[in-house]
Amino acid sequence: MIDAQHIRKSFGALEVLKDVSLQVRPSEVVAIIGSSGSGKSTLLRCLNHLETVNGGSITIEGQTLVSSDDAGHAHYPSDKEVKAICSKMGMVFQQFNLFPHMTVIQNIIEAPMTVKKMRKEQILPLAHELLAKVGLAEKHDFYPSQLSGGQKQRVAIARALAMQPDIMLFDEPTSALDPELTGEVLKTMQKLAEDNMTMVVVTHEMGFAREVADKVYFMDGGVMVEGGEAKAFFDNPQHPRTKAFLSNMLK
C-alpha cells in the first residue's frame, strides 16, 4: 500500500529525515514511535504531500507520488496526479480542525460534497453510518463547541473516513487530549484496525502500539533506527537507543 524508500527532507540547513524507508502492506497497522523532534510527523506529512521531499521515492498503491533522478533530486508528477494519489489517504491531526460554525454532520459531509462533488443525499447515509461507527450517532446536530476533546477527535476521524480512503494516517491523534479522553479515541482506532483498515499511526501511546499495531518503527534524530513485528519489537529490541527509549516510556 505504501512503499517509501530513502526519504530525505531538510528545512533549510536542518536535515529532518535522513535516508528513511518504510513499507506498509494492505490491512496493516504500522505505529511509528520516537521522541519529539525525531522526524515522525514530518515523515507522515511527506507520505501525503503536505511536505515535499528532497530525495527518495514514495509509491502509494503502486502509483508513484515522487521519484528521484540519478543525482538524487526528487520529482513529482502533475498536481492533478498528486491529488489523485493522495485522495487514497485520509489524515487525522493532533488538533481537530473542525469548522466551528458547522454542525457535526455538516463537518463530515463538507469535503465529499466539495472535493468529490457528491450530492448531499448521496453522502448523508454514509455520514450517519460513520458517526454511529465512532459512537456519536446522537451528536449529529451538535456544534464542535458542545463536544469534548475526545468527541471532536472522533468526529475528525469520521470526517476523514467520509472521503472513503484506502489508507488512514494518524499524527499523534491523542496528544491534545486529557488522559481520560484518550481511551475513547484509541478504541475507535482499534475498531478501524479490526475492520482491516490500513493505518499508519504516529503515537506516544505504547499500549496501543503494542496491542493494536502489526509493526512498530522507532525513529530517532531523523533516522529509522529499528522496526519489526510489534511483539518482537517490544519483547526483544535490538538497538541500544530503542532499548533506552522503551525503558523510559514503559516505566
N, C-alpha and C positions, 0 to 999 in steps of 0.2 A: 504493500500500500504506500509506504514511504521508503525511499532509498536516498539518504543524504550521505555524500562522500566528500571527505577532505574539505569541509567548510571552513573558510577563513572570513573573518569580519573584523574590521577596525573602525573606530571612531577617531578620526584624526590619527594621532600617534599612538593611541591606545588600542592594542590588539586584544579584542574581547573573545574571539573564537580562533583557536589555533589548530587547524587540521582536525576538525571534529567530524566523526562519521556516526550514523545512526540508521538502523533498519527497523521497520515496523511491518509485521505481517497482518493479513486480514484477521479481524476479531481479537487482536492482541491488545492488552492494556500495558502500556510502557510508562513507567514512572521515571522521572529524572529528578535526582536529588543533589544537594550540594549547598554550600554556604552561600549567603547573599553575595552577589557580585561575581559568581563563578561562571556566568555566561548562560545559565539555564534559560531564562526568559528570552534572551537575545536569540538563542537557537530556535526557540518556538516561533518567534516573530519572523525569523528567516524562512521557516517552513511554509508560511502562508503569505510571504511577500510584504509583511508590514515593515520589514527591513530588507535591504538588498545585500547580497554577499559580495565580498571582494574576490573570492575564488572558490572552486569546488563545484559540485553538481547536486541537484535535487530533482528526483523523479517522483511524481505523485500518480499512483495507479498507472504506471507505465508511460505517463506523459512528462516530458522534460520541462520543468519550471525554469531551471537555469543550468547552463553547462559552462565549461571553461576551455579556452583555446590552449595551444601548446605553450604559450607564455604564462599561463595560469590566470588569465583575465576572464572574469565572468561575463556571460552573455545571456540575456533574457529574450524570449520571443516577443511578439507584439502584445500590446496592452490587452487586446481582445482575448488572445490565447491565455495570457496570465490570469485574467479574470475567470475564464472558463475552468482552468485548472484549480484555482483557489476556491471556486464555488463548491468543490468537492469536500471542503473542510469548514467546520464551524469552530468558533473560538469563544471561550468564556474567560473573562479577565478577572483580575483581583477586585477591581471596582465594578459595580453592576451596570453602570451606564444606561439605566433605563430612562426613557423620556418622562419627566415628571408630570407633564401636562396630559399624558395619555393614561388610560386605564391599563390594567394588566393585559387584557385581551387585545387592546389596540397596540400595545408594545409588541405583542407576539406576531400579529398579522401584518405589521407595517412593512417589514423587509420583503416578505414574499410578494406583497402587492406592488411594492416599488421596484424591486430588483427583478423579480420573476414575472411581473405583470399579471399575477393571478388575481382573479376576481374575489371579492370579499366572501361570497357564498362558497367559493372553492376552498378557501383556506380555513374558514371558521371551524368546520368539523375537526380538522386536524389540530387546530389551536386548542380547542376544548379537550381533545384527547390528550394532548401533551401536558396541559395543566393538570389533568387528572393523574397523569403518569408521575408528575413531580409532587403530587399530594396537595395541590392548590386549586382544585376544581371550583371551590366555593368563593374563591377570591377574584373571579374574572372581572368584576366591575369595580374592584378596589384600585386606588391610585398608589403609586410607589410609596408615598409618604405615610400610607396607612399600613405598611408592611414592615416586618422585622428584617434585619440584615440577611438572615438565612432564607427568608421567603423571597426577598429581592433576588438573591443569587439563584434560587431555584427557578424564578421567572426568567432570569437571564439564560439559564440552561434550556428552558422550554423555547425561548426566542431563538436560540442558535439551532435547536433541533427542527424548528419550523421551516428552515431552509433545506431540510432533508439532506444533510451532508452524509458522506460515507465515513468521514473521519472527524472526531472531536478533539480539539486541543484545549487544554485547561492550563491557565497560567496562575498558579497558586490561588485557586478559587476560594479558599477558606481563610486566607491571610488577613482579610479585613474584618473577619467575624469574631465575635466573642466566642470563647471555647464552648459554651453551652449550645451555640447555634451551629457550630462546625459539623456536628454529627448528622444533622438532617441533610446537609448538602452532600456529605460523603455517602450517606445511604442512597441518595438519588443517583450519584455517580456509580455506586455499586450495582444498582438496578440496571443502569445502562450497560455495564460490563456483562451482567448476566444475560442481557439481550443481544450479546455479541457485537456491540458497537466497538469499532476500532478507536482507541483512545491513546493520546499522549498527554501525560499529566506532570507538570512541574509542581512539586509539592514538598512541604516540610512535614507532612503527616506520615510518619514512619509506619504507623499501624496500617494505614490504607495501602501504602506501598508494599508492605509485607503480605497483607491478606488478599488484596484485590489484583495487584499487578502481576502480569506474567513475567515481565522482565523489568529489571531496575538498572539504571545507569547512574553513576556518580561522577559529577563534574567538579573540577577544582582549577581555578586560575585559567579558565578558557580551554581546558583540556578534558577530554573524556577519559578519566583515569581508569575506570573499571566498569564492567557491566556483565549481566548474565541473568539466568533464571532466578526469580525472586528468592526462592528458598535457599539456593546455594549462595546467593549474594549475601543474604543476612546471616546464614549459618556459618559460612566459611569465606569471609572476604580475604582477598589476596594482597592487595596493596596496603602498605603502612598508612597512607593518607586516608584510605577508605576505613581502615580499622579505627583510626583515631576519630574520624567523623562519627561513625556509628556508635562508638563508645560514649561519645559526648551526647549524642541525640537520644540514645536508648537508656540513659541513666534513670 
